[in-house]
């Protein structure tokens, strides 16, 4: 079933569940920079008065509740300067340092916010505190905003019927699958596979045996066998592991039966026990980095880029900075390719995996304009301009003749020279790094009006051109042409991702998740670091604490939500 068909059903059900639970464009153009397009529905227009009157410059503050980028003004990048030329608007970007909840809590307590806010996992806290303005009038007013978000309006509504967030997951055009791995995988240094003769690694035991053997053969390198990310809200990179090993996609806290649509939690089931016991064994052998439970995100990324970490589990998007640095080094020196990580679709016993995401809609992540914003209309005008197709091409592909070309058939591609020059430093200065997420945008898997992929990495021609000789060698060893071919195709799940189904603050479901997170953050370190002989006692203690939660009520609520979505699709 195509995504556009089931999304309409999802919109009806999601808006209904929310109700039941609580009772002319200012776009500019830059055709020379972005390349010409023929989609009139996404282009903006200016009145004669706007065209004649010079735009006054304005700078707004923009806080992103995630780390990994340097604070800077958008007009200090090539893309940001071109957008400022169109709109007169610059943003002073600030990224998270320290704890997200502490930072957002300070904003809420003082009722002082940046003009624009991406609160990430703290989104509900800001909405409940009344920190965002209603964006509904602006979506109706500006044509590009309406074009991109119009099909999703019911899904975007909060419990009070207002729209406070512009999500990052709205697919425009057809859904384009990713040839790369930006979702979950068990990663291992390529040199490990090379030394072992490129074995087929499918099971959890095979994966850890591979790591153990490699570390044993290289004692002089002082290697870390396995590293895990636990910092702050990113703890899911550790707690999600048993879900994926059991053959399920990232639906959050539940595993959904594909036949009955029953939702069951896994935080204290036999899958989690089996995984934790394996991690306990790995730790006892000295292969697990105990610092996993104290390192922050930046320290984690630095370790991945250090050549010392043999393997880890995580989502491709979350480790992208480390991978890009490793790949940049490999482009300059092919021998460095040994340290680039390779993704493996590992499950408990080698059964069907579900690491690749099906199409979905995520409501509880996005960007909002705050009650502190000095000029909300000017900000929304900028967003509208940013969403013009030619500007979406610019933020994704760049400038024709400089970072991409167009062949006689209208297909976008990059030359080998262009691919080589777009390293991490170039991405930062040009602005690709600053505009790749955290903004109103077409979802990465979107297609343009002429059929080209929005994302260069998803354009088949570019993906193949971007492969180094070493990439092609290792893919050939595994009999595939893309990394995604190593993984099973995703099963269609109309409710996906289940974690994106809204829950009111203070609801039994939200309280369950808060208490469950507290328990897993307390007991997973205990289970992994315990003496092997003490593991069972710690597990039983954990089960006792977990048993105090209303898990049956949580599962019942989730099952009802998921079945409602499925029933709407069938109609």
N, C-alpha and C positions, 0 to 999 in steps of 0.2 A: 504494500500500500504506500502511495506517495505521501510524503510529509505534509504537503499542503492540504490533503484531504482530512487527515486525522487531527491536524492542528485546530481546525474549526470546531470539531467536537470537543477537543480539550478546552478551548476557550469558553464554551458554554458551561461545561461542567465546573471548571475552576471558578468562574464568576458566580455560579450558583452556590457553590460550596462556601465561598466567601460571604455571600449574603446570609446564608443559613447560619453561618458561624457567628454572626454579629448582629443581626437584625438587618493672502498675497505674500510671497516669500521675500526675504532679504538676501537670498543667495547670490553669491558672486560666481564667476567662472574663471577658469584659467586653462583654456583649451590648448594653448601652446605648451604649457608645462605638462598637462596630464594626457594629452592626446585627444582627438575629437571623438565624440560619442553621438549616437543617434537617438537616445532615449529621452524624449521630450518631457516625459512624466517626472523625471528626476532632476531636471534642470531648474535653476532659480531665475527670477526676473528682478529687475530693478526699475523703480519708477523714474520718471524724468528728473524729479527733484533729487532722488538719491544719486543718480548718475552725474548730476551737475555739481552737487555739494560735496566737497572733500570730506572724507571720513575722519572724524576726530579719533585720536588714538586713545585706547583704554586698556588697562592691565587689570586682570582679575586673578584672585588667588584660587588655586586648584590643589586640593589635598587628596592623595591616593593612599589608602590604608594598606599598602603592601610595600615591602622594601625591594631593593635590587637595582634602583636607578638613582642617579645623582640629581639633586635639586637643580633646576635651571629654568630660565624663561623659554617659552616655546619659540619666540622670535629669534633665539640664538641658534636655531636649527634651520636648515634649508626649507623644509616643509612648513614649519611654523612661521617663517618670514613670508613665504608666499601666501599663506592664509591670512597673515596680518595685512598684507598688501590688498587683499580682497575685502577684508572686514574692518580693519583698523584695530583688531583685538589681539592682545597678547595675554598669555597666562603665565603666572609665576607658579611653577610646579614644585610641590613639596611631597616627599615620600616618607613613609613610616620609618621611624627609628624607635626601637623599644617595643613596648607592649601595645597592641591595637586597642584593647578594651580600656586601658588606662588613658590613652590619647583621646578616644572618642568620649569617654566618661568626663574628661576635663572640658571638652567642648559643650557637652550637654549641661554640666553643672553651671557653667558660666553663661550659657545660651549665646556663645560667640563662636561662629563657624567660619570657615573659608567660604568664598563665594560659591565654589563648586566642590562637591565632596563625593569621593568614591569610598564608602565605609567598609567595603568588603563584607566580612562575616558579621560585622556589627550593624548591618543595615536596619534590622528591625528595631534596634535600640534608638537609632536616630529618628525613624518614623514615629515610634511611640512617644518620643520626646517632643514631637512637633517641629523637628529641625529642618524639614524640607517643605518647599512650596508645592502646590498642585500644578502639574505641568499640562493638564488636559487642555486648557485654552490655547496654549502655544502649539500643541500638536495639531489642533484644528486650524490654527492660523497659518502655519508655515507648511508649504507643500511637500518639501523633502522629508520633514519630520512625519507628516501624515502618510507619505508613500512608504516609508520604512516601517513605521510602527502601527499604522492603521489596521493591518490584519491581526494585530496582537492586543488591541486595546482592552478587551475584556480580561485577558490574562494579566495585563499590567496593573489592573486596578487593585488598590488596597482594600481593606475591610470597609472603609468608609466611602468607597466609590471613587476616591481621588487617585490620581497617578503621580507618584512621587519619584519614580525611578525610570530611567531609560536603560533597558537591559542591553547586554553585549551579545545576545545570542539570537538575534532576529535574522533568519536566513532570507536573503533577497534572491529571487531567481530560483534556479534549480540547485539542489543540494549536491555539492562536489565532495566526494570522499577524499581523504587525505592519504597520499602514498607513504607518508612518513609516520612516525609514532609520536604523537603528542599527548597520548593518554597513558594509561598504566602499562608497565612492563617490568620484568626483572632484568636489570642491565648488568653487563659484564664487560671488562676491558677486552678489546678485540684480540690482543696478544694472547689472552687465555684460550680463546677458541682456536687460534692459529696453532699454538703449541700442542693442543690436544687433538689436532687433526680435524677441526671443524665438526665436532660431534652434534648429533641431534639431541638437544636438551629440552625435555618436555615436563619432567616431574620435579617436585621440590627437592627430593633427595638427590637427583642427578645434578641439579643446579649447585647445591651446597657441596657436593662431593667434588665437582669441578673446581670450585673456589678453594676448598681445603687442599686438594692436590697441588694447585698452582702455588699457594702460599708456602707449602712444605718444600717445594723445589727451589724457592727463591728466598731463603732465610736472610740473606745479606741485605735485602731491600727493605726490611722492616715494614712489611705491608699490612694494611688493614683489610681483613677478609670481607667484612660486610658492615655497611653503615646504614643508619636509618634516621629519617627526619622526624622530629617530634616537637619542634619549636612552635609554641603558641597555637594558633588556629590550624597550623599545618600538621598537627598531630595525626590527622586522618591518613597521611602518607604511611604511617605505621599501623594504625588500627584498621585500615581498609585491607591490609594484606590477606587475611584469611578469607575474606569475601571473594577476592579475585582467584585465589588458589582453589576455591570451591567451584569456580566456573561461572561467576556472576559478574555483571558490569557494575559500575559505580552508581548504585541507587541510594547510597548513603548508609543508613542504619538498618536497612531491611534487604532480605533476599525475597524476590517475588517469583512464585511458581508460575511458569508459563502456561499451564493448563487450568489451574484453579484460580489464579491471580491472588492467592493468599500471600500476605506479607508476613514474614517471620524475621525477628531480630537474630543476629548472629554473635553479638558481643560476648555472650557467655555460652555459646553452643559448642558442640564437639569439634567443629572446624577450627574455632579460635583456640581451643585447648590443644589441638594437634599442632597448629602453627606455633603457639607459644612454647610448647614442649621442644619443638625443633629449634627454635631460637635459643632456648635455654641450653640445649646441647651445643649449639654453635658457640655460645658464650663460654661454656665450660672448656671448650677446646681453644679458647683464646682468639677466635676469629671475629667476634663481634666487638665493635667499637663502643665501649661503655659511655664514651662522651656523647653518644647519640642523645642521651637524655638530658644533657646540659648545654650542648652547642646551640647557638642561635642559627638562623637561616643563612646569614652571610658566612659564618664559619663552616657550615655544611657545604655550601657551594664552593668555598675555597678548598676544602678537602677533596671534593670531587675533581677539581681541576689540578690537584697536586701530583697526580700519577701514582699515588700511594693506595688508593681505594680500589679494590678488585671488583666488588659488586655491590649493588643496592637495589631496592625497589622504589620506584617513584613514578610520577606522571611526567611525560616528556616536556610539557609546558613549564613545569616547575623547576626543571633542571636545565632549561634551555641555555641560560647564560654560561653555565659550566661547559656544556657541549659545544657551544659556539666558540668558546675560547680554545678548546681542545682541537676543534676542526680548523680554526684559523692557523694554529701552530702546525697542523698536519699539511695544510696547503703550502706552507713555506718550507717544510721539511717532512717529506713523506714517511720518514722513520717514526715520526711522532704519531702517526695514525694508530700505532699499537695501543695508545692510551685513550683513544676515542671509545665510547661505550656502545655496545651492541644490544638491542632489545630482544628479549626472549619471552615467549608466551607460556610461562610455567604454570602448571596446576598441580594439585596434590598428587594425582596419579596419571597425569598425561592425557586427561580427557579434554573435551571441547572447551576452549577458552572463550571469554567474552570481554576482552580488554578494549576492543574498538567500540567506541560509542555509536549507537544509532542516532539518527536525527533527534533533536530534542529542543526544549525551550526552558531556559533557566530564568525564573522571575526574581529570585532573591539575591541577585548580584547585578550591579549597575551603577549609574552615575545620577546624582540629583543636584538641583540648585537649592541652596539653603535660604533660610529666612534672613540671613545676614547679607545676602547678595545685594550689591549696590545698584545693579541695573539688570534684573532678570531677563528683560526683553532683549537686551543687547547680547547677553550670553546665549539665549535661545536662537537668536538670529545667526550667531556664529555656528551653533550646532547644526542649524538648517543648511548653512553654506557648506559645512564639512560633509554633510550627507548627500550633496550633489554628486552624481556618479563620477564626474570628472575629478572631483576632489578625493573620492574614495579610491580612484585609480592612482592618484598622486600619493596618498598616504600608504598605499600598498605596493605599487609598482615604481613610483617615482616620476622621473622626467624622461620623456621620450628622447632617445638619442644619447642620454647620459647613463640611465640605469636600466633601460629596456628598449627594445625595438619592436616594430610591427612588420610582419611579412606581407607578401602580396595578397594573401588570403585573409588578412586582418587578424592573424593570430599573434598574440604578444609572446615575446621570448627575450632571453638575455644572452648576450654573447659570452664567450668564455672569459674575455677580459673584464666584462661587467661583473660577472659572478665572482671573479677573483678579488676585485676591488671592494666588494661589499662585505667587508669584514666587520667585526664588532665595533671598531673605532669609527668606521664610515657610517654604520647604522646609527650610532649615537649622534654624530655631527650632522648627518643629513636629516635625521628625525624619525627614521623608520622605528628606532627603538622606543621613542616617546609616543608615537602614534599607533603602535601595533595593538594596543589594548587600552582599557581605562577611558574610552571615549564612546559617544554615540557612534555607531558604525554598522556597516554590513557585517554579519558574522563571517568568520574566516572561510566557512564552507560555501559561501554565496558564489553566484555567477553573475557576470555583467550582462547588459542587454544584448551584446553581440556574441555571447556564448563563451567568452574568455573567463577563466577563473579569476575571482577577485584576488586570491592569494597566489603570488608567484610560485610558492612551494607546492601548490596543488595543481598548477599547470603542468600537464605531462611532459611537454617539451622542456620546461625549465628544470623540473625534477631530474630528468635524465642528463641534462647539460651540467647540472650542479654536482653530479656524482664524480668523485675522484676515481682514479684508477684503482685505488685501494677499496673504495666503496664497491665498485663493480666486481672486484675480485671476491670479496666476502659474500656479496649477494649471489654471485654465480656459484660459489661453494655450497650455498643452501638452495640453489635451483629456483631463485626468484629474481624479479627485476625491481621490486619495491619492498620496503620494509614491512608494509602492511600485509603483503602476501604471506608473510610468516604466520600471521594471526588468522583466527577464524572470522568469517564475516559476522557482523552483529545481527542478532535476531531483532526483529521489529518490536518495539515496546512503546505503545502510544503514550504511556505515562512518564516516559523517561525524561529527565532523571527524577526518581521519586523524591530525592532530597530537595528538589525545587518546588514541591507542593507547599504552599504557604501554611504557616502555623502562627496563630496569634501569640504575642508575648503574654506569658502568664497562663496559657492554656495547658491542659494536662500533657499534651504532646511536647510542648516546648520545655516544660518542667522535667519530663522524662529524659529528654535529650541532654539537658544541663547536668542532671544527676548522673546519667550514664557516662558523660564525658569526664566528670570528676572521678568516677570509679575507674575508668580505663586508664586515665592519666596517673592514677595512684598505683594500680595493680599490674599493668603491663610491665613497667620497669621491675617491679618486685618479682614477677613470674620469670622474666628473662634473666635477671641477675641472681636469682636464688641458687643455692647449692642444689644440684640435681636431686639429691635425696629429700630436699624440702619442697620440691615443686608441687607435689600433690596436696600438701597441707596448705600452701599458699592459694592454690586453685580452689580448694574447698572454702577457704576464708572469703575469697572473691565471690564465689557462688552464693554464699550466705548474705553478703552485702547486696549483691545484684538482685537476689530474691525479694528484697524489700521494695523494689520498684514495681509500678503497675505496668509490667510489660505486656500483659494480656490486653489491657485497655489500649495501649499504644498500637499493638499489632491489629486490633479490631478497627481502630480509626483509620490506619493506613490501608487496610484491605478494602474498607468502604470507599475511600477516595479513589483507589486504583480501579476497582470494579466500576465505579461511576464513569470514569474516563473510558474504559473499555466498552461499556454499554452504549455510550454516546457515539462512539466510532462505528458501532454495528448498525446504528439507525440510518 
